[in-house]
Amino acid sequence: MCAGTTAPASRRQHYNDEMTARQCYHCKQWIEEGEQHDCWTTTEEALMKDLSEDLQDAWQRLRETAAAFGDQRIYASHKSVMFSRKSCYFFVRPKRTFLEVCIFLGRALKAQQVRRVDSASKAKFYHIIQIKHRDEVESPITAWLQEAYELSDALTSNARAKNVKRASKSKPMAKKAKPRRKTSSVKKSKRR
């Protein structure tokens, strides 16, 4: 057959015509036709259920400490538990042997508990901390969490204010007509 022509209806093949299930691209689970599936939605309990007793105790203490700071939203998102006000100020990612805590602060910390520091934006740094036992959830980590909680709204509002200021500066202004230069056909004298 030539390009651009179609096969007769009797010879057409329909891709996956008789497929009754599909495999999720993310979690690789097979899903039957009509079955509800949402592998991105999870719960705190589902994320923490396979942790050791020490890690579960550390998680409980971490959660209770953060919840005591004040009004915030605590929710599970894929493989992490997020703690946020207007924006996320820290999250916990459970691993097999430790809890990976990522704290967002307005400054870079230098301490033995901090495994890694990097810039998250112009105003924020993220700090990776590993927690293996309940007793590690105390000062200075709790102080850093408190600082992140208090700074989260301030850093977010400062960034928004800067964006608004930048947007107002970048508005095109009306162009002024430039005066034309008079040109003359007279040659300039050469200096001796």
WOGIGI-V508349 format. One record per backbone hydrogen bond with DSSP energy under -1.0 kcal/mol. NH is the residue of the N-H (numbers start at 0). CO is the residue of the C=O. Records with the same first field share a line. If there is no record, write none. Layout:
NH: CO / CO
//
This chain:
4: 1
10: 7
16: 13
18: 15
21: 30
23: 28
27: 23
30: 21
32: 19
34: 31
46: 42
47: 43
48: 44
50: 47
55: 51
56: 52
57: 53
58: 54
59: 55
60: 56
61: 57
62: 58
63: 59
64: 60
65: 61
66: 62
67: 63
68: 65
72: 83
74: 81
76: 79
77: 39
79: 76
80: 91
81: 74
82: 89
83: 72
84: 86
88: 82
89: 82
90: 101
91: 80
92: 99
94: 97
98: 130
99: 92
100: 128
101: 90
102: 126
103: 88
104: 124
114: 127
115: 127
117: 125
119: 123
120: 123
124: 104
125: 117
126: 102
127: 115
128: 100
130: 98
135: 132
136: 133
137: 135
140: 137
143: 139
144: 140
145: 141
146: 142
147: 143
148: 144
149: 145
150: 146
151: 147
154: 150
155: 151
156: 152
157: 153
158: 154
159: 155
160: 156
161: 157
162: 158
163: 159
164: 160
165: 161
166: 162
167: 163
168: 164
169: 165
//
